[in-house]
Every structure is written in structure tokens, then in C-alpha cells.
Amino acid sequence: MVSQTPAGCLPFTESGPDGPGAPVVLLHGFGGDAAGWSLVQAPLALHRRILAFDLPGHGRALDWPEIGGAGIAARAVRGSLDALGLEKVHLVGHSMGGATAVLVALKAPERIASLTLLAPGGFGFEVNHRLLRRYAAATEAGELEMLLEQFFGWEFDLPRAIARHAAETRARPGAREALMAIVEHLVDGKTQKVLPRDALAGLNVPVKIVWGTQDRVLPTRQSHKLPGEVATHVFERVGHMPHLEIPDAVCRLIREQIAHG
């Protein structure tokens, strides 16, 4: 359900009961939007309040006052938590949203109940910068479909609705330009900006990393040699989109994170 957005808050989709546990906040990746979480949000919302944000420059936040990379998105997320009166949340982030979640957690660790990161950005220098730049600039459904196939594992059958949704989103005035600007914040020439991964060990909350061995955007080896306090889950025959390729497994891992808080 699309909920009414308070002033200073990112647009969001909300579902599930407002019970005693901390709500779950979902942060999508580059070029996505809140709708991309549907396969995860619906089952999790059976027992927990779930909010999926549109990050600046994406979806219904296309006209957000400041558009840029994970740092700008993290400030927008923190402001949105304030606007909604959410003192503590479970953060789940994919790709750019994963980097955003890490920055939120490092800046305001007291507000985080757990951290679940799906193929997060910023965990190493390597990034498929050519794919991301082409994806940002594309507008036609056929081209978007060919590019989107590279975000998934080789055996995954890409639903055509995903490419159609991407094309419809790009048709909005300024959408393509926003993505082209954002990708240049994420990518520095041919590499990506790197987060302080070791700082995750200092977070006094459960941290899980989920990656696929067929990720063609961010190599799986970026999940290696993380601090011992971080639980790492690597799935065979999965690409860069685990929440769409293996949603049941992703839901199970998130449920483990939120079970005690």
C-alpha cells in the first residue's frame, strides 16, 4: 500500500501490522524503486510492518531536492526515519541501497536493530561501470531488457514486466538524466567508491551479507574476507538480484534477523 508521505520524507510503500517489533525498511538498488521489493515485502508483511522507500532520483522521489550517490541517499533515509518517528529499524539494502544502509548504520548505529545487505555497493573497487552507465542512459524496452538480463544469473528467465516497468519509468521527464547523474556519483572513472567494511564489526547488531556467484555487476569476491562478526551467505547460480531470483531464501534470512527485535 502506498502511504501518505509526511513532509521531509521519501515516498514509501507500507504494509503489515504495526506490532511490537521494530519495522523493516527496504532500500532498493540503482535504477530501481520500491516496487522491486514486492516478492520480499508481501511475505514479510504477514507479521511485521514493512516500509520500502524510493531513494532520491528514483521512482516517486525523482524530484527529490538533492540527487546523488549513497551518501545523499543515506541522509534522505535518516531524515525520513525522523519524519516518520521511527526510533529503531531493521535495514535491508540492495546494491546502492546496501551502501546506503551501511552509511545510515555507521552514522546512527543506535537506530539500527539489524543490517541485511544484498550484493551491496562499496565493498570493493571493482564494478561493471560500462553496464551501469549503459543502463542509466537506456530508454527503450528492448535495450533495457538486454541490459537487465546481465543483472541476473545466466539461467534466470527475466520477466518482461521488469523491462516494461523500467521503460515506463524512464519515460518520465528528467528520469534518464537523474540516473546518469547518480551513476557518476557511484562510479569514479572505472572503479566504485569503497566503504569502511571493517567498521561493520563495530556495529552491535546482527549483520548479514547475501551474494550470488553469478553477479556480473559486483564480483562475488567482494564478500570475502569480511570481519568475522559478519555472516556471509553466498548462493550458487544467482546473479546481482537475489531478492528477485531467490526471494524465499532472502525472506528466511531477513526473518532470522528480525526474530528477536
Secondary structure, DSSP 8 states (H G I E B T S, - for coil): -B----TT---EEEES---SS--EEEE--TT--GGGGHHHHHHHTTTS-EEEE--TTSGGGTT-SS--SHHHHHHHHHHHHHHHT-S-EEEEEETHHHHHHHHHHHH-GGGEEEEEEES-TTSSS---HHHHHHHHH--SHHHHHHHHHTTS-TT----HHHHHHHHHHHTSTTHHHHHHHHHHHHEETTEE----GGGGGG-SS-EEEEEETT-SSS-GGGGTT--TTSEEEEETT--S-HHHHSHHHHHHHHHHHHTT-
